[in-house]
Amino acid sequence: MTEQENPVAIQQEDPAAQVETGGGNHDNAEYSARNIRVLEGLEAVRKRPGMYIGGTGLNGLHHLVWEVVDNSIDEALAGHASTIHVNMHDDGSISVLDDGRGIPTDYHEQTGKSALEVILTVLHSGGKFDKNSYKYSGGLHGVGISVVNALSEWLEVTVWREGGVFQQSFKRGFAVSEMTRSEGSDRTGTKIRFKPDPEIFESVEFSFDVLSRRLRELAFLNKGIKIVLRKKSEQKCHLFEYQGGIASFVEFLNEAKNPVFRDVIYMQKEKDGIEIEMALSYNDGYAEQFYAFVNNINTIDGGTHVLGFRSALTKVFNNYLKKNPDLAGKDKGKPKEVKLATEDTREGLIGVLSIRVPEPQFEGQTKAKLGNPEVRSVVDQVVGDFLADYFEQNPSIAKPVMDKILVSMKARLAAQNARELTRRKTALEGNSLPGKLADCSERDPAQCELFIVEGNSAGGSAKQGRNRRTQAILPLRGKILNVEKTRLERVVGSETIQDLINAVGTNIGKEDFNIDKIRYHKLIIMTDADVDGLHIRTLLLTFFFRYMPEVIEKGFLYVAHPPLYKLKKGKQEVYAYSDEEKDKLLATDFGGDDKVMIQRYKGLGEMNPEQLWHTTMNPDSRILKKVRADDETEADRIFSVLMGDKVEPRREFITQYAKQVKNLDI
């Protein structure tokens, strides 16, 4: 997905407690009790939102929705809810409706208020602290819904329970109405509708794709639950309901790929109070897709459960190889001694690990990493025992998987050798930057841009027209490898890709990639608008998505948007970036007669340096599209469809979206 460039200064959140001291570095300043300020109630949340939702950018914005939805999911986990509706409203608000028991509304003796108002306005309150209410829960901090309330311009809650309808309104964390009750309803459930506060967030526009990705995950993780996402203004509606649970998740991820074996390997077991659910498969591709969850929370930074899983997987395959040494081949008549690394077991792996822990210890409020030390050994043992038995009983599955892993090991060693040769060559030459690169003089990555340009002709114009201080040019000759169909050793052996890797500076590979070494904070793909140019753009996007995903996550990847037309009337020249824009210009006074000359650009090389600078490279007048992967699961599927080996899914995709194509070059 792309969006027009809109640079926003992101304020880094500082860790802070709920007690704030007077600032300023003044030697003679008085420092006493009068300088200590106690932040009352939810004021601390508004003062330091990053402590509670991780930041005020798009991730933090959507975190508000996760906090509300997690409460509904917890009701489903406890067996009290089956359906969740998430609606994106025209006014920018979001509503989450479930058919659970409904938030308690009775009198709360400790505070003298209704339980509903306490839950919405007091930090560290709620049923998650009562083990009788929820055995497993993602929201154990007790700050979720009150934080959403604090960071919302307004919030309205409706509760159905005990034959009544209860309602209350809030504004920026404070109740602005008393709780009311009306009689005559036999349903149960809760509806939270809120609008994020523009005083807090950089943007208050929710992404349908981001919401869709997470809600799809939740439906996979909770068999049989029905989740509906709707955006009425755009006539979008997704229904997520999967009876197969995470096994269906793996089948979904494998849809456009070629599995090595037919059935998904699945297990579910409880040990020491920890529920472990795992589903996995292998395909003939080279990318890994592995998702790990704790109490439905997507732990994108891993943790002890992931360490346990990877350890088990590696040990199982090494032990299987010891029992079946002939699988590794023979060296001078004897079976080869082979030691598999964890990395070897990850190529082509499609896996989902979902565990439920009574009291998870997450690192940070955003719950991206699990810290419970006891979980590692439990997962290691349970997964290891299951897979060892499974492969022992299913040699027809174990053998093709082992064959793939052994080929992966050989490819890893070959890629290591290729990288080592490159490093030695670099050391001898004393310069790792490719000769084709016209670098910029600025050394602060935040100020630097790299234009990845198709062809030497356009590269020449770009080099002449650029700002030499901040803009670097890397011309590419021809099409790069389709990395979707290529092993790592061929990728690192490609001169064109090696030039790109060295110019960017981050390296590639799970062990070698380092985002901190990136040399430019804007990587701009600049290709022609014809079929070849769009193909090269897709090849480059595939490369970045597969081998440098953090570049996309950090917002460093862009696509240039050069004009499609030049309209000339006498000495006056204007540019149009689409057919619609061209038609609008022709409908104005500019196109009022027949003396307008229209040039359709097919290649960047048709523009001289001054024109290329003005239309496509000048930060004051250009249009850039930032590349985002709001729904990474769907993005993976699309890349597999478009760039993978299977023809039928690609044919279906083209047929489905043919009528939506714009600027088709024939």
C-alpha positions in Angstrom: 0.0 0.0 0.0 1.2 3.5 -0.7 0.4 6.9 0.6 1.4 10.4 -0.6 4.5 11.7 1.2 3.5 13.8 4.2 6.6 14.4 6.4 5.6 14.5 10.1 8.0 15.3 12.9 7.7 12.3 15.3 8.2 13.2 18.9 10.1 10.5 20.8 8.3 9.5 24.0 10.4 9.7 27.2 9.9 7.2 29.9 8.3 8.9 32.9 6.5 7.9 36.1 3.3 9.4 37.3 5.2 11.9 39.4 6.9 14.7 37.5 9.7 16.9 38.8 10.4 20.5 37.9 12.7 20.8 34.9 15.5 23.1 33.9 19.2 23.0 34.6 19.6 26.1 36.8 22.3 25.9 39.4 20.5 28.2 41.9 17.0 26.9 41.3 15.1 25.9 44.4 14.2 22.2 44.5 11.8 21.3 47.2 8.4 19.6 47.7 6.8 22.5 45.8 8.6 21.3 42.7 7.0 17.9 42.8 3.8 17.6 40.8 1.5 14.6 41.2 -0.4 13.7 38.0 -4.0 13.0 39.0 -6.0 10.1 37.5 -5.6 9.8 33.8 -3.6 13.0 33.4 -0.4 10.9 33.5 -1.6 9.1 30.4 -2.2 12.3 28.4 1.1 13.7 29.6 3.1 10.6 28.5 1.0 8.5 26.1 4.1 6.7 24.8 4.4 4.9 28.1 1.0 3.2 27.6 0.5 2.7 23.9 4.1 2.9 22.6 3.9 6.2 20.8 1.6 8.7 19.1 2.0 7.6 15.5 -0.1 5.1 13.5 0.9 2.1 15.7 -0.2 4.0 18.9 -3.4 5.1 17.2 -4.4 1.5 16.3 -3.3 0.3 19.7 -6.4 2.0 21.0 -8.5 -0.3 19.0 -6.6 -3.4 20.1 -7.1 -2.5 23.7 -10.9 -2.4 23.2 -11.1 -5.5 21.0 -8.9 -7.4 23.4 -11.5 -7.0 26.1 -14.2 -8.4 23.8 -11.8 -11.3 22.9 -11.2 -12.0 26.6 -15.0 -12.4 27.0 -14.9 -14.9 24.1 -12.0 -16.8 25.7 -14.0 -17.0 28.9 -16.9 -18.5 26.9 -19.3 -15.5 27.1 -19.1 -14.0 23.6 -19.2 -15.2 20.1 -19.4 -12.2 17.8 -17.6 -8.9 17.6 -18.4 -6.0 15.3 -15.9 -3.3 14.5 -17.2 -0.3 12.6 -15.2 2.6 11.1 -17.6 5.6 11.1 -17.7 8.6 8.8 -16.7 11.0 11.6 -13.4 9.2 12.2 -14.6 7.3 15.3 -14.4 3.5 15.9 -17.0 1.4 17.6 -16.5 -2.1 19.0 -19.6 -4.1 19.8 -19.7 -7.6 21.4 -22.3 -10.0 22.8 -20.5 -10.7 26.0 -21.7 -10.3 29.6 -21.5 -6.5 29.5 -19.2 -4.4 31.6 -20.4 -4.5 35.3 -22.6 -1.5 36.2 -23.3 -2.0 39.9 -22.1 0.2 42.7 -18.4 0.0 43.5 -17.9 0.4 47.2 -14.2 1.3 47.1 -14.8 4.4 45.0 -18.4 5.3 45.5 -19.0 5.2 41.7 -20.4 2.7 39.3 -18.1 -0.1 38.2 -18.6 1.1 34.6 -17.2 4.6 35.5 -14.3 3.1 37.5 -13.2 0.9 34.7 -13.3 3.8 32.2 -11.6 6.4 34.4 -9.2 4.6 36.8 -5.9 3.1 35.9 -5.2 -0.5 37.0 -8.8 -1.4 37.5 -10.8 -4.2 35.9 -11.6 -7.9 36.0 -8.2 -9.0 34.7 -6.8 -8.9 38.2 -9.5 -11.4 39.4 -8.4 -14.9 38.4 -12.0 -16.1 38.7 -13.1 -13.7 35.9 -10.5 -14.5 33.3 -8.1 -17.5 33.3 -6.1 -16.2 30.3 -6.0 -12.6 29.2 -3.8 -10.3 27.1 -4.7 -7.2 29.0 -3.2 -7.9 32.4 -1.9 -4.4 33.0 -5.4 -3.1 33.8 -4.8 0.1 31.9 -6.4 -0.7 28.5 -9.9 0.8 28.3 -9.1 3.7 30.7 -6.1 4.7 28.5 -8.4 4.6 25.4 -10.8 6.9 27.3 -7.9 9.3 28.3 -6.6 9.6 24.8 -10.0 10.1 23.1 -11.6 13.3 22.2 -14.8 11.6 23.3 -16.0 8.1 24.2 -19.5 6.7 24.6 -20.2 3.4 26.2 -23.4 1.3 26.0 -23.9 -1.8 28.1 -26.7 -4.4 27.9 -27.1 -6.6 30.9 -29.6 -7.6 33.6 -32.5 -6.6 31.4 -31.3 -3.0 31.1 -29.5 -0.6 28.8 -26.8 1.5 30.5 -25.1 4.5 28.8 -22.5 7.0 29.8 -20.4 9.6 27.9 -16.8 10.8 28.5 -14.5 13.4 27.2 -10.7 13.2 27.3 -10.9 10.7 30.2 -13.6 12.5 32.3 -17.2 11.6 32.7 -19.5 14.3 31.2 -22.7 12.5 32.1 -24.1 10.3 34.8 -24.7 6.6 33.9 -28.3 6.2 32.8 -30.4 3.1 32.7 -33.4 2.2 30.5 -35.4 -1.0 30.9 -36.6 -3.6 28.5 -33.6 -5.4 26.9 -33.0 -9.1 27.0 -29.6 -9.0 25.2 -26.1 -8.7 26.8 -23.0 -7.1 25.5 -20.9 -3.9 25.4 -20.4 -1.2 22.8 -17.5 1.2 23.0 -17.4 4.1 20.5 -14.5 6.5 20.6 -12.8 9.2 18.6 -9.0 9.6 19.0 -7.9 13.0 20.3 -6.1 15.0 17.5 -4.3 16.9 20.4 -2.5 13.6 21.1 -2.0 11.8 17.8 -0.1 12.9 14.7 -2.9 11.4 12.6 -6.3 10.2 13.6 -7.1 8.3 10.4 -7.4 4.6 10.9 -6.3 2.1 8.3 -8.8 -0.5 7.1 -5.9 -2.8 6.2 -4.2 -2.6 9.6 -7.4 -3.3 11.3 -8.2 -6.2 8.9 -4.8 -7.9 9.5 -5.2 -7.9 13.3 -8.9 -9.0 13.3 -8.1 -11.8 10.9 -5.4 -13.0 13.2 -7.8 -12.9 16.2 -10.4 -14.9 14.3 -7.7 -17.6 13.4 -6.6 -17.7 17.0 -10.0 -18.2 18.4 -11.8 -21.1 16.6 -15.4 -20.3 15.7 -15.5 -16.7 16.8 -17.1 -14.3 14.3 -15.5 -10.9 13.7 -17.0 -8.3 11.3 -15.0 -5.2 10.1 -17.1 -2.7 8.2 -16.4 0.7 6.7 -19.7 1.8 5.3 -18.4 5.0 3.5 -16.2 2.8 1.2 -18.6 -0.1 1.1 -15.9 -2.4 2.6 -16.9 -5.3 4.8 -14.8 -8.3 5.9 -16.1 -11.3 7.8 -13.6 -13.4 9.6 -14.6 -16.8 11.0 -12.4 -19.9 10.9 -13.5 -23.3 12.4 -10.0 -24.7 11.9 -8.2 -22.1 14.0 -4.5 -21.7 13.5 -4.4 -24.8 11.2 -6.6 -22.7 8.9 -4.2 -19.8 9.4 -1.3 -21.9 8.0 -3.5 -23.1 5.1 -4.3 -19.4 4.4 -0.7 -18.4 4.4 0.2 -21.3 2.1 -2.6 -20.6 -0.4 -0.4 -19.2 -3.2 2.6 -21.4 -2.5 3.5 -25.1 -3.1 3.5 -27.1 0.2 6.1 -29.8 0.5 3.4 -32.0 2.1 -0.4 -31.9 2.1 -1.7 -31.8 5.7 -0.8 -29.1 8.2 1.1 -30.4 11.3 -1.0 -29.4 14.3 -0.9 -29.9 18.1 -2.6 -28.6 21.2 -1.5 -29.5 24.7 -1.4 -28.1 28.2 1.5 -28.4 30.6 2.2 -26.7 33.9 -0.8 -24.4 33.4 0.4 -23.3 30.0 -1.7 -24.0 26.9 0.4 -24.6 23.7 -1.1 -24.6 20.3 1.1 -25.0 17.2 0.5 -25.4 13.4 3.2 -25.6 10.8 3.9 -26.5 7.2 6.8 -26.2 4.7 6.6 -25.0 1.1 9.2 -25.0 -1.7 9.8 -21.2 -1.3 12.6 -19.5 0.4 10.9 -17.1 2.8 9.8 -17.9 6.3 6.5 -16.8 7.7 6.2 -17.4 11.5 3.8 -15.8 13.9 3.9 -16.2 17.6 1.1 -15.2 20.0 0.6 -15.0 23.8 -3.0 -14.8 25.0 -3.9 -13.6 21.5 -1.2 -10.8 21.6 1.0 -10.8 18.5 4.5 -10.9 20.0 6.3 -9.4 17.0 9.6 -9.2 18.9 9.4 -12.9 20.0 10.4 -13.9 23.5 10.9 -17.0 25.5 8.1 -19.0 23.7 9.8 -18.4 20.3 13.2 -19.4 21.7 11.7 -22.6 23.0 10.0 -23.4 19.7 13.1 -22.7 17.6 15.3 -24.8 19.9 12.8 -27.7 19.7 12.7 -27.6 15.9 16.4 -27.5 15.5 17.0 -30.4 18.0 14.3 -32.6 16.4 15.7 -32.3 12.9 19.3 -32.9 14.1 18.2 -35.9 16.1 16.3 -37.2 13.1 19.4 -36.8 11.0 21.4 -38.8 13.5 19.0 -41.7 13.3 18.8 -41.5 9.5 22.4 -40.4 8.6 22.1 -41.5 4.9 19.7 -38.6 4.3 22.8 -36.3 4.4 24.6 -38.4 1.8 28.0 -40.1 2.1 31.6 -39.0 2.2 34.1 -41.7 1.2 31.6 -44.4 1.9 30.6 -43.2 5.3 27.5 -41.0 6.2 28.4 -37.3 6.3 28.5 -35.6 9.6 26.1 -32.7 9.4 25.1 -30.2 12.0 22.0 -28.2 11.2 21.7 -24.6 12.4 18.4 -23.0 13.4 18.5 -20.9 10.3 18.4 -24.0 8.1 15.0 -25.0 9.5 13.4 -21.7 8.7 13.5 -21.6 4.9 10.0 -22.2 3.6 8.5 -22.6 7.1 5.0 -21.5 7.6 4.3 -21.6 11.3 1.9 -20.3 14.0 2.6 -20.7 17.7 -0.2 -19.6 20.1 0.3 -20.1 23.8 -1.9 -19.1 26.7 -0.2 -18.1 30.0 -2.1 -17.3 33.2 0.2 -14.4 34.1 2.3 -13.3 31.1 5.3 -11.0 31.7 5.6 -8.7 28.7 8.5 -6.4 28.0 6.8 -3.0 27.7 3.1 -2.0 27.7 2.8 -2.8 23.9 3.4 -6.5 24.7 5.7 -7.1 21.8 8.0 -9.6 23.6 7.3 -12.3 26.2 9.7 -12.5 29.2 8.4 -15.5 31.3 11.6 -17.7 31.7 9.6 -20.9 32.6 7.8 -20.8 29.2 10.9 -21.5 27.2 11.5 -25.0 28.7 7.8 -25.9 28.6 7.5 -25.0 24.9 10.8 -26.6 24.0 9.8 -29.9 25.7 6.2 -30.1 24.5 6.9 -29.1 20.9 10.1 -31.2 20.7 8.3 -34.4 22.0 5.4 -34.0 19.7 7.4 -33.3 16.5 9.9 -36.2 17.3 7.0 -38.6 17.6 5.2 -37.1 14.5 8.2 -37.4 12.2 9.0 -40.9 13.5 5.5 -42.0 12.6 5.3 -40.1 9.3 8.5 -40.7 7.4 6.8 -39.7 4.1 6.5 -36.2 5.5 9.8 -36.1 7.4 12.0 -37.1 4.4 10.9 -34.3 2.0 11.2 -31.8 4.8 14.7 -33.0 5.7 15.7 -32.9 2.1 14.6 -29.2 1.9 16.4 -28.4 5.1 19.6 -30.0 3.9 19.5 -28.0 0.7 18.8 -24.9 2.8 22.0 -25.7 4.8 24.1 -26.0 1.7 22.6 -22.7 0.4 23.4 -21.0 3.7 27.0 -22.2 3.5 27.3 -21.1 -0.1 25.8 -17.7 0.7 28.3 -17.3 3.6 31.1 -18.0 1.3 29.8 -15.5 -1.3 29.5 -12.8 1.4 33.0 -13.6 2.7 34.4 -13.2 -0.8 32.6 -9.9 -1.1 34.0 -8.8 2.3 37.6 -9.7 1.3 37.1 -8.0 -2.1 35.9 -4.9 -0.3 38.8 -5.0 2.2 41.3 -5.2 -0.7 39.7 -2.4 -2.7 39.2 -0.2 0.4 35.7 0.9 -0.7 32.5 -1.0 -0.4 30.4 1.4 -2.4 29.6 0.4 -6.0 31.3 2.3 -8.8 27.9 3.1 -10.4 26.8 5.0 -7.4 26.9 8.7 -7.6 26.9 9.4 -3.9 25.9 12.6 -2.0 28.2 14.7 0.1 26.0 14.7 3.2 26.7 11.9 5.7 23.7 12.3 8.0 21.3 9.5 6.8 18.3 11.5 7.9 19.2 14.2 5.4 20.1 11.7 2.5 18.1 10.2 -0.3 19.0 7.4 -2.7 17.3 7.3 -6.1 17.3 3.8 -7.5 16.9 4.5 -11.2 16.1 2.3 -14.1 18.6 2.5 -16.9 21.8 4.5 -17.6 19.9 7.2 -19.7 17.6 8.2 -16.8 20.5 7.7 -14.4 22.5 10.3 -16.4 19.7 12.8 -16.3 19.2 12.2 -12.6 22.9 12.7 -11.8 23.0 16.0 -13.6 19.7 17.3 -12.2 20.1 16.2 -8.6 21.0 18.1 -5.4 24.5 16.7 -5.0 24.6 17.5 -1.3 21.7 15.2 -0.3 20.7 13.1 -3.3 22.5 10.0 -4.4 21.8 8.1 -7.7 22.2 4.4 -8.3 21.3 3.4 -11.9 20.3 -0.2 -12.4 21.0 -2.0 -15.7 18.1 -4.2 -16.8 15.8 -6.2 -14.5 17.0 -7.5 -11.1 16.5 -11.1 -10.0 13.0 -12.2 -9.0 14.0 -13.1 -5.4 10.7 -14.8 -4.9 12.0 -17.7 -7.0 15.7 -17.4 -6.1 17.8 -18.9 -3.2 19.9 -16.7 -1.0 23.3 -17.7 -2.5 22.1 -16.5 -6.0 20.7 -13.3 -4.5 24.0 -12.4 -2.9 25.8 -13.5 -6.0 24.0 -11.0 -8.3 26.1 -8.0 -9.1 23.1 -5.8 -9.5 21.6 -6.8 -6.1 25.1 -6.6 -4.5 25.4 -3.0 -5.7 22.0 -2.2 -4.2 22.8 -3.9 -0.9 26.2 -2.1 -0.6 24.7 1.3 -1.5 21.9 0.9 1.1 24.4 -0.2 3.7 22.3 -2.5 5.9 23.4 -5.9 4.4 20.8 -8.7 4.2 20.2 -12.0 6.0 18.9 -12.8 9.5 22.3 -12.6 11.1 23.9 -9.7 9.1 21.1 -7.2 8.5 21.4 -4.0 10.6 19.0 -1.2 10.1 21.2 1.2 12.1 23.8 1.1 9.2 21.4 2.4 6.6 23.0 5.3 4.7 19.8 7.0 3.5 16.5 7.6 5.2 14.7 7.9 1.9 15.2 5.0 -0.6 13.3 6.1 -3.7 12.4 3.7 -6.5 12.3 5.7 -9.8 11.3 3.7 -12.9 9.6 4.3 -16.2 5.8 4.3 -16.4 5.8 1.6 -19.1 5.3 -2.2 -18.6 9.0 -2.9 -18.1 9.4 0.0 -15.6 6.4 -1.3 -13.5 7.9 -4.8 -13.6 11.2 -3.5 -12.4 9.4 -1.6 -9.6 7.6 -4.8 -8.5 10.9 -6.8 -8.5 12.5 -4.1 -6.3 9.5 -4.0 -4.0 9.7 -7.9 -3.7 13.4 -7.6 -2.8 12.8 -5.0 -0.1 9.8 -6.9 1.3 11.6 -10.2 1.5 15.2 -9.1 2.4 14.9 -5.7 4.0 11.4 -5.6 5.6 12.5 -3.2 8.4 13.2 -0.6 5.7 9.5 -0.6 4.9 8.5 -0.8 8.6 10.7 2.3 9.4 9.1 4.2 6.6 12.3 4.6 4.5 11.0 3.2 1.2 9.3 5.4 -1.4 8.2 5.3 -5.0 8.7 8.3 -7.2 5.7 9.6 -9.2 6.9 11.1 -12.4 4.4 12.9 -14.7 2.7 10.9 -17.5 2.2 13.9 -19.8 3.7 17.2 -20.8 1.3 19.7 -22.2 2.8 22.6 -24.1 1.1 25.7 -25.5 3.5 28.2 -26.9 6.2 28.7 -24.3 4.0 27.5 -21.5 4.5 23.9 -20.2 2.5 22.1 -17.6 2.7 18.5 -16.4 -0.1 16.0 -15.7 0.5 13.0 -13.4 -2.6 11.0 -14.6 -5.1 10.8 -17.4 -7.7 12.5 -15.1 -5.3 15.4 -14.5 -4.6 15.8 -18.2 -8.3 15.9 -19.0 -8.9 18.5 -16.4 -6.1 20.7 -17.7 -7.5 20.4 -21.3 -10.9 21.4 -20.0 -9.5 24.7 -18.6 -8.6 27.9 -20.5 -5.1 26.3 -21.1 -6.7 23.7 -23.4 -9.2 26.0 -24.9 -8.0 25.7 -28.5 -6.2 23.1 -30.7 -2.7 24.5 -30.2 -1.8 22.3 -27.2 0.9 19.8 -27.8 0.6 16.6 -25.7 3.6 14.4 -25.0 3.0 11.0 -23.3 6.1 10.1 -21.3 7.1 6.4 -21.4 10.6 6.8 -20.0 12.4 9.0 -17.6 15.1 9.3 -20.2 12.8 11.4 -22.3 13.1 14.3 -19.8 16.2 16.5 -19.6 17.9 17.0 -16.2 16.0 20.2 -15.5 12.6 18.7 -16.2 13.4 15.5 -14.2 14.5 17.7 -11.2 11.4 19.9 -11.4 8.8 17.1 -11.8 10.2 14.2 -9.9 13.2 15.0 -7.7 12.7 18.5 -6.2 11.4 18.1 -2.6 9.3 21.2 -3.0 7.3 20.1 -6.1 7.6 16.3 -6.5 5.1 13.6 -5.4 6.5 10.7 -3.5 4.5 7.6 -2.4 5.6 6.0 0.8 5.5 2.2 0.7 3.7 0.6 3.6 2.6 -3.0 4.4 -0.4 -2.4 6.6 -1.5 -5.9 6.1 1.7 -8.0 5.9 -0.1 -11.3 5.6 -2.1 -10.0 2.6 1.1 -8.4 1.2 2.9 -11.7 1.4 0.1 -13.4 -0.4 0.1 -10.8 -3.2 3.9 -11.1 -3.7 3.5 -14.9 -3.8 0.7 -14.6 -6.4 2.4 -12.1 -8.6 6.0 -13.3 -8.4 5.8 -17.0 -7.4 5.7 -20.2 -9.5 1.9 -20.9 -9.4 0.2 -19.7 -12.6 -3.4 -20.2 -11.6 -3.5 -17.8 -8.7 -1.8 -15.1 -10.8 -4.4 -15.6 -13.6 -7.3 -15.3 -11.1 -5.7 -12.1 -9.6 -5.3 -10.5 -13.1 -8.9 -11.4 -14.0 -10.3 -10.0 -10.7 -8.5 -6.7 -10.9 -8.1 -6.1 -14.6 -10.9 -3.5 -14.7 -9.1 -1.4 -11.9 -5.9 -1.0 -13.9 -4.9 2.6 -14.5 -2.3 4.0 -17.0 -2.0 0.7 -18.8 0.8 0.9 -21.3 0.2 -1.3 -24.4 
